[in-house]
């Protein structure tokens, strides 16, 4: 298999090989593909979790269960603020 890279990507791969961490361009590409595969798997898991939660919420809505919008907004703001806190 032959792969064409942009000049910028060729330079990036060469720099990785030049760093000594990889012995060849093929090793760099294999590592990149392994990471892409991990990313795709993680993303698929996130989407499955999201779709499950969406299904639960739609079912709740269909049963006539409601959410207090003021309470819900406050909870979302707390979660958002928590995510923005610097991590130690």
VOPAGU-2260 file (C-alpha; in pm, 1 decimal, decimal comma):
REM VOPAGU-2260
SITE   aa  ch    i         X         Y         Z
SITE  UNK   A    0       0,0       0,0       0,0
SITE  UNK   A    1     124,2     344,5     -87,8
SITE  UNK   A    2       7,9     652,7      95,0
SITE  UNK   A    3      47,1    1009,5     -23,4
SITE  UNK   A    4     108,8    1271,0     243,2
SITE  UNK   A    5     107,3    1646,7     227,7
SITE  UNK   A    6     449,6    1806,7     262,2
SITE  UNK   A    7     355,7    1914,2     615,9
SITE  UNK   A    8     266,5    1558,1     716,9
SITE  UNK   A    9     582,6    1422,0     555,7
SITE  UNK   A   10     781,6    1672,2     761,2
SITE  UNK   A   11     591,8    1569,4    1075,8
SITE  UNK   A   12     660,6    1199,9    1014,9
SITE  UNK   A   13    1027,2    1270,4     943,0
SITE  UNK   A   14    1054,5    1468,6    1266,1
SITE  UNK   A   15     905,1    1176,9    1461,1
SITE  UNK   A   16    1153,8     936,4    1306,9
SITE  UNK   A   17    1432,4    1188,9    1365,6
SITE  UNK   A   18    1341,2    1210,5    1733,7
SITE  UNK   A   19    1450,8     849,5    1774,2
SITE  UNK   A   20    1120,2     729,8    1913,5
SITE  UNK   A   21    1033,6     554,6    1587,6
SITE  UNK   A   22    1264,6     359,2    1358,8
SITE  UNK   A   23    1073,3     427,1    1039,0
SITE  UNK   A   24     791,5     621,6     879,8
SITE  UNK   A   25     587,9     299,7     878,0
SITE  UNK   A   26     607,9     282,0    1257,0
SITE  UNK   A   27     481,0     639,8    1284,1
SITE  UNK   A   28     188,4     565,5    1052,1
SITE  UNK   A   29     103,5     240,4    1237,4
SITE  UNK   A   30     102,0     426,9    1570,0
SITE  UNK   A   31    -117,5     700,1    1421,3
SITE  UNK   A   32    -362,0     439,2    1293,0
SITE  UNK   A   33    -370,2     264,2    1631,9
SITE  UNK   A   34    -451,8     597,3    1795,6
SITE  UNK   A   35    -721,2     666,7    1536,8
SITE  UNK   A   36    -871,9     325,6    1607,0
SITE  UNK   A   37    -874,0     400,8    1982,4
SITE  UNK   A   38   -1034,9     738,4    1915,4
SITE  UNK   A   39   -1301,9     581,1    1695,2
SITE  UNK   A   40   -1379,5     321,1    1963,0
SITE  UNK   A   41   -1402,8     584,1    2235,3
SITE  UNK   A   42   -1626,0     798,9    2015,1
SITE  UNK   A   43   -1853,5     503,4    1938,3
SITE  UNK   A   44   -1884,2     434,9    2313,0
SITE  UNK   A   45   -1971,1     800,9    2376,7
SITE  UNK   A   46   -2235,9     794,5    2104,9
SITE  UNK   A   47   -2383,9     470,6    2240,7
SITE  UNK   A   48   -2400,1     624,6    2588,7
SITE  UNK   A   49   -2557,4     940,5    2449,2
SITE  UNK   A   50   -2816,1     745,1    2249,8
SITE  UNK   A   51   -2900,8     535,4    2556,8
SITE  UNK   A   52   -2949,8     847,6    2767,5
SITE  UNK   A   53   -3155,1    1008,7    2492,2
SITE  UNK   A   54   -3375,2     699,2    2475,2
SITE  UNK   A   55   -3428,4     706,4    2852,2
SITE  UNK   A   56   -3519,5    1074,1    2843,1
SITE  UNK   A   57   -3759,3    1035,1    2551,1
SITE  UNK   A   58   -3928,1     745,2    2732,3
SITE  UNK   A   59   -3954,6     963,3    3044,1
SITE  UNK   A   60   -4107,1    1242,4    2839,1
SITE  UNK   A   61   -4352,9    1000,1    2679,2
SITE  UNK   A   62   -4461,4     889,4    3027,5
SITE  UNK   A   63   -4543,6    1253,0    3104,4
SITE  UNK   A   64   -4257,2    1307,2    3346,6
SITE  UNK   A   65   -4142,2    1667,2    3354,4
SITE  UNK   A   66   -3833,0    1856,6    3461,0
SITE  UNK   A   67   -3827,9    2185,2    3648,8
SITE  UNK   A   68   -3650,8    2417,5    3400,8
SITE  UNK   A   69   -3505,3    2644,4    3673,1
SITE  UNK   A   70   -3361,5    2348,5    3865,5
SITE  UNK   A   71   -3235,9    2188,1    3545,4
SITE  UNK   A   72   -3060,3    2505,6    3430,4
SITE  UNK   A   73   -2894,5    2550,0    3770,7
SITE  UNK   A   74   -2770,2    2189,0    3759,5
SITE  UNK   A   75   -2626,7    2239,5    3409,3
SITE  UNK   A   76   -2453,7    2560,2    3517,0
SITE  UNK   A   77   -2297,5    2380,9    3817,1
SITE  UNK   A   78   -2173,5    2099,5    3593,3
SITE  UNK   A   79   -2035,1    2347,9    3341,0
SITE  UNK   A   80   -1853,5    2543,2    3612,2
SITE  UNK   A   81   -1712,6    2219,0    3751,8
SITE  UNK   A   82   -1576,5    2118,4    3410,5
SITE  UNK   A   83   -1407,0    2455,8    3366,7
SITE  UNK   A   84   -1218,9    2434,6    3696,9
SITE  UNK   A   85    -845,4    2388,8    3650,5
SITE  UNK   A   86    -731,4    2037,1    3727,2
SITE  UNK   A   87    -450,6    1982,3    3970,4
